[in-house]
Amino acid sequence: MGKKAVDIDHVYDVLAEEYERLEKPSVTAIAEKKRDPFRVLVSTIISLRTKDEVTIAASERLFAAADTPEKVLALDTEAMEKLIYPAGFYRNKTRTIKDISAILIEKYAGSVPADIDELVRLKGVGRKTANLVLVEGFQIPAVCVDIHVHRIFNRLGYLSTKDPDKTETELRKKLPQKYWIKLNEMMVTYGKYICRPISPFCSACGLSDSCAKVGVTTRR
């Protein structure tokens, strides 16, 4: 017998229901306060290797002082570093955000481009960040894949891919576009609280009965 096909509609429904009782990712929470691509881009950069609560607080402090590329460039570098501290690598992130702000003013009239090929040209912006800006900043369907999305789709048996880049490529082919915008934020949250990297909470998972549990050696 071949392996059972994953019912992606069921997966989405379960994740959507569970998501209602879990905490939203930091960038999603920031975007929902004000749907601004620049704020999304900046908060995404701040969020790298940084806890959600630190990202939200650091982003709010920065945006209170500077929420446009022009205002960021006018802000003293040391003052900006203090605003986003204790975000991880806050000095490097300050330089990156200032560099991006300068490019946005010089090449894009101060606006964030709504195009992934243009976004990845910006310093420090990879495909994950670019796709997240499209989804959260513009509400444009895009496949944003982080380690949680990569892990859960492979654990379910929906995909068999070796890295997030390949996962993005395969999801663009296979995943119905109607799910693209919401799935990342739901899976990031689910991966943080339920489908954890080590010893996931399968006993609390609504997908446990239909999940292939690929690579799972211990569970709770």
Phi, psi and omega in degrees: 000138176281165181289149182290134180293144179279128177276095186293332177295319177294318178302313181298315181299317180294314180298319180298320180292316180293325183300330182298334183255003181249165183280137181288152174299154186301315184292323176298316179298319179293317181295324182289338175288321178204115185281082184234115183304325180293316178297321178296314180300312182295315181293329176295318177297317179297326186289342184300124180055037181222140179294150184304315183295326177289319179300313181297312181295316180295318180296317180296321177296316181295313184293335176293333180260327185203112182236018174223160178303321181297316180291325177297316180294330180283345183279134177301136184302313181296321178295322180292320177301319180294326181292322184264352173296139012260034175305143181301138178055042187298329178291315178297320180293324176300313179297317181297314181295322177293318178298316179297318180300319179296318179293319180299320179291317185288318188252340187232023177055031176084004181251150176281127180291140180266052185212126186295324180294326176284321181298318183287353173282341180286144181302130175078007182253111175263187184293323179299312179297316181298315179295324179293323176296319178298315183290305188275330181273323185245349186059036176264129179304125179207156181258099180265116184243116169249189186294329178294312180299314179300312183296312187293318180296324178285323179296321178295333186093009179287328177227165171222084186234156187267337183207164183302325179297317178292325177298316177301314181301314182290322179294325177298330179278324194253325186279126178305134186298335180298344181260355189297316188293315188270338191296322182299308184297325179291318182287326176300314179294315181296321179291332180284321188255328187244295184273065186286159183302316181243132178052065180295159180274068182298329181293339180254009186260127179289352180256004188302319183293331183255358182276135179286342180055042180299126177081358181278120180254328175227146181209164180240000000 
